[in-house]
Amino acid sequence: MTPAARTQSLRPSPIRALSEGAPAGAIAMGLGEPGWALPEPARLALAEHHGPCAYGPNAGLPELRDAVADFHSETSDRVMLASGSQGALFALFQAWLNPGDAVLVPDPGFLAYPALALTASADVVTYALASDFTLDPEAFRHALDHTPKARIAVINHPANPTGAGSSLRALAAVAEACEARGILLISDEVYRELYLGERPAGLRDVSTTGVVLGSVSKAWGAPGLRVGWALGDPHWLAPARLLHAYMVTAPARPSQLGALALLRESSTVLPAARAELSLRWDVFGEAFTAHFGHPPEAPAGGFYHWLALPPTAHADPMAFCLRLRDEAGVVVVPGFAFGAAGQGYLRLSFGGSVADIREGLRRLAPYWRSA
Ligand SMILES: Cc1ncc(COP(=O)(O)O)c(C=O)c1O
């Protein structure tokens, strides 16, 4: 298959496809974004922007790079700014993958990973997670040992779509395995600051290797700014930064100013975001328990609930999710969109309004009771 043909085989994400066909009045529990207002520091920074709106340096505004570096206790040369963490991921894949290389991704996992590997003409190899969907170093190593062409491995914790985290032990083992093989480990930690209880473990707690992804899209409440970053050794970042510069020149300047204001106010913005998450989780938990008869498992971070399908839905999960959308009026995401291991599940987002969470669960529950 030629690279062009591979790219032509890309399809719109099922998340978008389901959302876009939704009937009027449907409740959105599909898209993964914070439903609370853009925090004030970013609103003010956007409103205060006067004068020319120049391109600025390709590598992004130095003040923003410094602010990201400060937040993560890194040096600025170990920060790559990008148009969303997904922009960084795209550039890293394009920079480091040759056609025929393999990328290791979790199953279930964020659906951009295999799609972006495809655009780099790489093969996708999935690795299994533990039964509670946390990172399982033995399963990871098994996949690595059986993939001689592996060049990049991606881990994600807290995870989309399951909300599961990772232990320090698992992160250390995975980092060591990748380092021993000269493989670029990308640790996607975009949900790390959005947690309910304890702050989840991060790769940098145990290792200086690999690249860590972060973003203002989740905990800083600003997905529409499209500002994210990659942190790591300049050796890994330099070619990706160049590629990103040719692709978009630089992240949008007003967005960078908004992101800078958010980063500088992290000590108030992040606790407020966690309070928003906690409020929604309490409502979700109460309504879920009332309608489904048992409490839901709390995520390590993020705003996803990974819900097992009723047995009758297993034969055709897409048809079931379309019924939920068109009859019940609730948009969800079928688990198979995240990989074969997601076949028996669907993903619910509780990032939206409290009223939508209550009403959404009320509408969904009868489809489990009657199954
Ligand atoms: C696990 C994960 N990584 C990365 C992204 C992309 O985020 P960004 O808005 O920073 O591009 C998302 C967005 O939903 C995500 O769920």
The ligand as a Gaussian input file, in Angstrom:
#p B3LYP/6-31G(d) Opt

LIG

0 1
 C       -5.609000      10.992000      25.571000
 C       -5.656000      12.243000      24.761000
 N       -4.516000      12.721000      24.275000
 C       -4.478000      13.834000      23.534000
 C       -5.642000      14.514000      23.233000
 C       -5.559000      15.732000      22.366000
 O       -5.609000      16.861000      23.134000
 P       -5.225000      18.311000      22.589000
 O       -6.478000      19.101000      22.687000
 O       -4.138000      18.773000      23.503000
 O       -4.742000      18.179000      21.184000
 C       -6.865000      14.058000      23.721000
 C       -8.115000      14.759000      23.398000
 O       -9.186000      14.334000      23.655000
 C       -6.866000      12.891000      24.500000
 O       -8.005000      12.382000      24.986000

